[in-house]
Amino acid sequence: MFLLLFLSFLSLLSLLPPPPLAAASAVITTGAGHAIAYPSFEHLNVKDSIATATQLLRPAATTTTTNQYTDSGDNASPQNTTAKLHLFHRDKLPSSWHNDHRRRFDARLKRDARRVAALIRRSHRPSDVYQAADFGSDVVSGMDQGSGEYFVRIGVGSPARSQYMVIDSGSDIVWVQCQPCRQCYHQSDPVFDPAASASFSGVSCSSTVCDQVENSGCHAGRCKYEVSYGDGSYTKGTLALETLTVGHMTIQNVAIGCGHMNRGMFVGAAGLLGLGGGSMSLVGQLGGQTGGVFSYCLVSRGTESSGSLEFGRSTLPVGAAWVPLLRNPRAPSFYYIGLSGLGVGGTRVPISEDIFRLDELGNGGVVMDTGTAVTRLPAAAYAAFRDTFMAQTANLPRAPEVSIFDTCYDLNGFVTVRVPTVSFFLSGGPILTLPARNFIIPVDEKGTFCFAFAPSPSSLSIIGNIQQEGIQITFDGANGYVGFGPNVC
């Protein structure tokens, strides 16, 4: 039934008229045979883009929770349970707040390089790494030191204590720093004290919950966990069952890590909220309460507005374009999608579809990741994509390369410029055409803009958060689909 509805939607979508050339939002269209209709060019407002990226940001408040709630009623079915949270970019956290745009930009790219390296290591590690290991051995997580880009505010314990948490679609663990804190990094809120929570309960070594943790051990009858990250940062502590307040939902008996020894610079966050595809992530633990559905809209860089993170099947959008999720047993936390090709300026780039394929051994494929900023493509695909874009922007003055960006432009003095559109050809036919702000971005205040893609050092492709910004993205893990649009944020 779901597949029939999906195909019916695609048929209707192909009848829609093409969007305007200067479209400000992402556009989903479908190709009928060889006839492809999507915008060829857009107009980028140079001055507005620079002003948005470099404006004075005010840090988000820490004194109260900033959640919005969707009350489904006392008699609602479990799968109608919903919650909506505000989503903040890291630049708005008080502990990381500063207004030097180039400093923020350089720091973001350094975090990005570490994040990409960590994801590639995970996707290429042998499958036996994901079995239970001896306590104390290294586990490479999708989250690297300081790589968290987006944060939500949730309540931990009873009574609920508000905490900033990094969201990570590539991790399966939920953890917070805990008292007594033998070694903790600085966070924006007071460190959580389990002794002050009436709902905190340690997990015994014999518990099946303890068995599900990738790296667990036992001490004095209590389940211990340890997660080490690729750069030497880590969290160590006790596994516990605790109550979390997520929007209007009060979720009891969530398995969380209570970290008594933590090292790293997690930008003032109390811990990490894993949203990956595994059983120990928050999404996995919520299970039937939300029908395996969550949705996010990542806030655009430099804006005062906030994005959103929602849980619950009743939040499934009407009018989204749905494509199948793919599963890689070697990296079960990751959300893979099918990508068949790329488009520039209304023309499909001549790239073999095989370059994006996830093979039987778990190599290659395309991961959607909230923690990676810049989309990475296999070197051959990136080169063809970049060269096509350069050929269609030959009239724009070039600038020297900046960091990982090898295609940059000097737009100083321009008010607007006409640029070719950039599109992802998704499995099943939908074409996601990005707004200009999602692929050509300012890197300084002088008018230097760069093409926001980079080559991957492996066969793995990663769709980063710059390309996802402003687009409503919904994961329906229970049915194995991801939806794009129709709303923007």
C-alpha positions in Angstrom: 0.0 0.0 0.0 2.8 2.4 0.9 4.6 1.7 -2.4 1.4 2.3 -4.4 0.8 5.7 -2.6 4.5 6.5 -3.3 4.1 5.8 -7.0 0.9 7.7 -7.3 2.5 10.7 -5.7 5.4 10.6 -8.3 2.8 10.4 -11.1 1.0 13.5 -9.8 4.3 15.3 -9.2 5.4 14.9 -12.8 2.4 17.0 -13.9 3.4 20.0 -11.8 4.7 23.1 -13.8 8.4 23.8 -13.6 9.4 26.2 -10.8 10.6 29.8 -11.4 14.2 30.3 -12.4 15.1 32.2 -9.2 13.7 29.6 -6.9 14.7 30.3 -3.3 13.8 26.9 -2.0 14.7 23.3 -2.8 12.6 21.9 -5.7 11.6 18.3 -6.1 10.7 17.2 -9.7 10.5 13.9 -11.5 11.9 12.8 -14.9 9.5 11.1 -17.3 11.8 9.0 -19.5 14.4 11.3 -20.9 12.3 14.4 -20.5 13.6 16.1 -17.4 12.1 19.4 -16.2 13.9 21.3 -13.4 15.2 24.8 -13.2 18.4 25.5 -15.1 19.6 28.7 -13.4 19.1 30.6 -10.1 19.9 34.0 -8.9 22.2 34.3 -5.9 21.9 37.5 -3.9 25.6 38.1 -3.0 25.1 40.9 -0.5 22.3 39.1 1.4 24.4 35.9 1.5 27.4 37.7 3.0 25.2 39.6 5.5 23.4 36.4 6.6 26.7 34.5 7.1 28.5 37.3 9.0 25.7 38.9 11.0 26.0 39.4 14.7 24.5 36.3 16.3 22.8 36.2 19.7 23.5 33.1 21.8 20.5 30.9 22.6 19.1 31.1 26.1 20.1 28.4 28.7 17.7 29.2 31.5 14.6 27.5 30.0 13.8 24.8 27.6 13.0 26.0 24.1 10.8 23.2 22.9 7.5 23.3 21.2 5.0 20.6 22.0 2.5 18.7 20.0 -0.1 17.2 22.3 -1.7 14.1 20.8 -4.1 13.7 23.8 -4.3 11.2 26.6 -6.2 8.6 24.4 -3.9 8.8 21.4 -2.5 5.6 20.0 1.2 5.1 20.7 2.2 5.8 17.1 0.5 9.2 17.2 2.8 10.4 20.0 4.7 13.4 18.7 7.2 15.9 19.9 8.8 18.9 18.3 12.0 20.5 19.4 13.9 23.6 18.3 17.1 22.8 16.6 20.1 25.2 17.1 23.3 25.4 15.1 26.5 25.2 17.3 27.4 28.9 16.6 24.4 29.9 18.8 25.5 28.0 21.9 26.7 30.4 24.6 30.0 28.5 25.1 30.9 28.7 21.5 29.5 32.1 20.7 31.7 34.5 18.8 31.2 36.6 15.7 34.4 36.1 13.6 33.0 34.6 10.5 36.3 33.4 9.1 37.2 31.8 12.5 33.9 30.0 12.6 34.4 28.9 8.9 37.9 27.5 9.5 36.9 25.7 12.6 33.9 24.1 10.9 36.1 22.8 8.1 38.6 21.3 10.6 35.8 19.6 12.4 34.5 18.4 9.1 37.7 16.7 8.0 37.8 14.7 11.3 34.1 13.8 10.9 34.6 12.5 7.4 37.7 10.5 8.4 35.7 8.9 11.2 32.7 8.0 9.0 35.0 6.4 6.4 36.8 4.4 9.0 33.5 3.0 10.3 32.1 2.2 6.8 35.3 0.2 5.9 35.9 -1.7 9.2 35.3 -5.4 9.2 31.9 -6.6 10.3 33.3 -8.2 13.5 34.1 -4.8 14.9 30.4 -4.3 15.6 30.2 -7.4 17.8 30.5 -7.0 21.6 34.2 -6.3 22.5 36.2 -6.5 25.6 35.6 -3.5 27.9 38.2 -0.8 27.2 38.9 -1.5 23.6 38.5 1.3 21.0 35.2 2.0 19.4 35.3 4.5 16.5 32.1 6.6 16.6 30.5 8.7 14.0 31.0 11.6 16.3 34.5 13.1 16.5 35.7 15.6 18.9 33.8 18.8 18.6 32.1 17.7 15.4 28.6 18.2 16.6 26.9 20.8 14.4 23.3 20.9 15.6 21.8 20.8 19.1 18.5 20.4 20.9 17.4 21.0 24.4 15.8 18.2 26.3 15.0 17.3 29.9 17.0 14.6 31.7 15.8 12.9 34.9 12.9 13.5 37.4 12.5 16.4 37.9 13.7 17.1 34.4 16.9 19.1 34.1 17.3 21.0 30.8 20.4 20.1 28.8 21.9 20.9 25.4 22.5 17.7 23.4 24.3 17.2 20.2 22.1 15.4 17.6 24.0 12.8 15.5 22.3 10.8 12.8 25.4 8.6 12.6 25.5 7.4 16.3 23.5 5.0 18.3 24.3 6.1 21.9 22.6 8.6 24.2 24.9 9.9 26.9 25.3 12.8 29.3 28.0 14.0 31.6 27.2 12.9 35.2 28.1 13.8 38.8 30.3 12.8 40.5 32.4 14.0 37.6 36.0 12.8 38.0 36.9 14.3 34.6 34.5 16.5 32.6 34.8 19.1 29.9 33.0 22.5 30.2 29.3 22.5 29.4 26.6 25.3 29.3 24.3 23.8 31.9 25.1 22.3 35.3 26.3 18.7 35.1 23.5 16.2 35.6 23.4 14.7 39.1 21.8 11.3 39.1 21.4 11.4 42.9 18.9 14.2 42.4 16.7 12.2 40.0 14.0 10.0 41.3 13.9 8.0 38.0 17.6 7.1 37.7 18.4 3.4 37.8 21.7 1.7 37.1 21.7 -1.3 34.7 23.0 -4.6 36.0 25.6 -6.6 34.2 23.2 -9.4 33.5 20.7 -7.1 31.8 19.9 -7.6 28.1 20.3 -3.8 27.8 24.0 -4.2 28.8 24.4 -6.8 26.1 23.3 -4.4 23.4 26.0 -1.9 24.1 28.9 -2.3 21.6 31.5 -1.7 24.3 30.4 -2.7 27.8 32.0 -4.2 30.9 31.1 -5.0 34.5 32.2 -3.5 37.8 30.6 -4.1 41.2 27.6 -5.7 39.4 26.9 -2.6 37.3 27.1 -2.3 33.5 29.9 0.0 32.5 30.4 1.6 29.0 33.2 3.3 27.3 33.2 5.1 24.0 36.4 6.3 22.5 36.5 8.7 19.5 39.0 8.8 16.7 40.9 11.8 18.0 41.4 10.6 21.6 38.3 12.1 23.2 36.0 9.7 25.1 33.2 9.2 27.5 33.2 6.5 30.3 30.7 5.7 32.9 27.7 3.7 34.0 24.8 2.6 31.8 21.5 3.6 33.3 17.8 3.7 32.7 16.5 7.3 33.0 13.5 9.4 32.1 13.9 11.9 29.2 11.5 14.7 28.4 11.5 15.3 24.7 9.0 17.9 23.7 5.7 16.9 25.3 6.8 13.3 25.6 8.0 11.9 28.9 9.9 8.8 28.0 10.7 6.4 30.8 13.4 3.8 31.0 15.6 5.1 28.2 19.1 3.5 28.3 21.7 6.3 28.5 25.3 6.5 29.3 26.1 8.4 32.5 29.6 9.7 31.9 31.8 10.2 34.9 35.0 10.6 32.9 34.7 12.5 29.7 37.3 14.2 27.5 36.8 16.4 24.5 35.4 19.7 23.4 31.7 19.1 22.7 31.0 22.8 22.5 29.1 23.2 25.8 26.7 20.3 25.2 25.9 18.0 28.0 26.2 14.9 25.8 25.0 13.3 22.6 21.6 12.3 21.4 22.1 9.4 18.9 19.6 9.3 16.1 21.2 6.5 14.1 19.5 3.3 12.8 20.6 1.0 15.6 18.5 -0.3 18.6 20.3 1.8 21.2 19.7 5.1 19.5 16.8 7.3 20.8 14.9 6.5 17.6 15.5 2.8 18.1 14.5 2.9 21.8 11.3 4.9 21.1 10.2 2.2 18.7 6.4 1.9 18.6 5.9 5.1 20.6 6.7 7.2 17.5 6.4 4.5 14.8 10.1 4.8 13.9 9.7 8.2 12.4 11.6 11.4 12.9 12.0 14.5 10.9 14.3 17.5 10.9 14.8 20.9 9.2 18.3 22.2 9.7 18.5 25.9 10.2 20.4 27.9 7.6 23.8 29.2 8.7 24.0 32.6 10.3 20.3 33.1 10.8 18.5 34.0 14.0 15.7 31.4 13.3 15.8 27.9 14.6 15.3 24.6 12.8 13.2 21.7 14.2 13.5 18.1 15.2 10.2 16.1 15.4 9.3 12.6 16.4 6.2 10.7 15.6 4.3 9.0 12.7 1.6 11.7 12.7 4.4 14.2 11.6 4.8 12.4 8.2 4.5 15.2 5.6 1.9 15.1 2.8 3.5 15.8 -0.5 7.1 14.7 0.2 9.1 12.8 -2.3 10.0 9.4 -0.8 13.0 7.3 -1.8 14.1 4.0 -0.3 16.6 3.7 2.6 19.4 1.3 2.0 21.0 -0.8 4.8 24.7 -1.6 5.2 25.3 -4.4 7.8 28.8 -3.1 8.3 27.5 0.3 9.3 24.0 -0.2 10.7 23.9 3.3 12.3 24.1 5.1 9.0 21.2 6.2 6.7 22.1 5.2 3.1 20.1 6.4 0.1 20.2 5.6 -3.6 21.8 8.3 -5.8 21.8 7.7 -9.5 23.4 10.9 -10.8 24.0 14.6 -10.5 22.8 17.6 -12.6 24.2 21.0 -13.3 22.2 23.8 -15.1 19.4 21.5 -16.3 21.9 18.9 -17.7 22.7 15.5 -16.3 26.5 15.2 -15.7 27.9 12.1 -17.5 28.7 10.0 -14.5 28.2 6.2 -14.2 25.5 5.3 -11.7 27.8 2.6 -10.4 30.0 5.1 -8.7 27.4 5.7 -6.1 26.3 2.1 -5.6 26.5 0.4 -2.2 28.1 -3.0 -3.0 27.6 -6.4 -1.4 30.7 -5.9 0.8 29.4 -2.7 2.2 31.7 -0.4 0.3 30.6 2.8 -1.4 27.1 4.1 -1.2 25.7 7.4 -0.2 25.1 8.4 3.5 23.0 11.3 4.7 24.7 12.8 7.8 23.8 15.7 10.0 27.4 15.9 11.4 29.2 16.4 8.1 29.0 19.9 6.7 30.3 19.6 3.1 29.0 16.9 0.8 31.8 14.5 -0.3 31.7 12.7 -3.6 34.1 10.0 -5.0 37.0 11.8 -6.8 35.9 10.9 -10.3 32.3 12.0 -9.8 33.4 15.2 -8.0 35.8 16.1 -10.9 33.1 15.7 -13.6 30.6 17.6 -11.4 32.9 20.4 -10.7 34.1 20.8 -14.2 30.6 21.0 -15.5 29.8 23.7 -12.9 33.0 25.6 -13.8 32.1 25.5 -17.5 28.7 27.1 -16.8 30.2 29.8 -14.6 33.1 30.8 -16.8 31.8 34.4 -16.9 32.3 34.8 -13.1 35.7 36.0 -11.8 37.7 33.2 -10.1 39.4 33.4 -6.7 42.1 31.2 -5.2 41.1 27.9 -3.6 40.2 28.0 0.1 40.9 25.0 2.3 39.1 22.0 0.9 37.3 24.1 -1.8 39.1 24.2 -5.1 36.4 26.1 -7.0 36.0 29.7 -5.7 34.8 33.0 -7.1 35.5 36.7 -6.4 32.0 38.2 -6.2 33.1 41.4 -4.5 31.0 44.2 -5.9 28.2 42.0 -7.3 24.7 42.4 -6.0 23.3 39.2 -7.6 24.8 36.6 -9.9 23.2 34.0 -12.1 24.4 30.5 -11.4 23.5 27.1 -12.8 21.3 24.9 -10.5 22.7 21.8 -8.8 20.6 18.7 -8.6 20.7 15.2 -7.0 19.1 12.4 -9.1 17.6 10.1 -6.5 16.6 6.5 -6.8 13.1 6.0 -8.2 13.0 9.2 -10.3 12.8 12.3 -8.0 15.3 15.1 -8.6 16.2 17.3 -5.7 17.3 20.7 -7.0 19.1 22.8 -4.3 18.7 26.5 -3.7 21.8 28.4 -4.6 22.7 29.1 -0.9 23.1 25.4 -0.4 25.9 25.0 -2.9 27.8 28.3 -3.3 28.6 29.8 0.0 30.6 32.8 1.3 33.9 32.0 3.0 34.8 35.5 4.1 33.3 39.0 4.3 35.1 40.2 1.2 32.9 38.4 -1.3 34.8 35.1 -1.8 32.3 32.4 -2.5 33.1 28.7 -3.0 31.4 25.6 -4.6 30.5 23.7 -1.4 31.4 20.2 -2.4 34.7 18.3 -2.1 36.2 15.0 -3.2 35.9 12.0 -0.9 39.1 10.1 -0.1 37.2 6.8 -0.5 34.3 5.4 -2.5 31.8 6.6 0.2 29.7 9.6 -0.6 28.3 11.8 2.2 25.5 14.3 1.8 26.4 17.0 4.3 24.3 19.4 6.3 25.1 22.5 4.1 23.2 20.8 1.3 20.4 19.7 3.6 19.8 23.1 5.2 16.3 24.5 4.9 14.8 21.3 3.5 12.4 19.1 5.5 13.9 15.6 5.7 11.9 12.7 7.2 13.1 9.3 8.1 10.5 6.5 8.2 12.8 3.7 9.5 9.9 1.3 10.0 9.0 1.3 6.3 12.5 2.0 5.0 12.0 5.4 3.3 13.4 8.9 3.6 11.2 11.8 2.4 12.3 15.2 1.0 10.1 18.3 1.4 7.6 19.6 0.8 8.1 22.2 3.5 11.2 24.4 4.0 12.4 26.1 7.2 
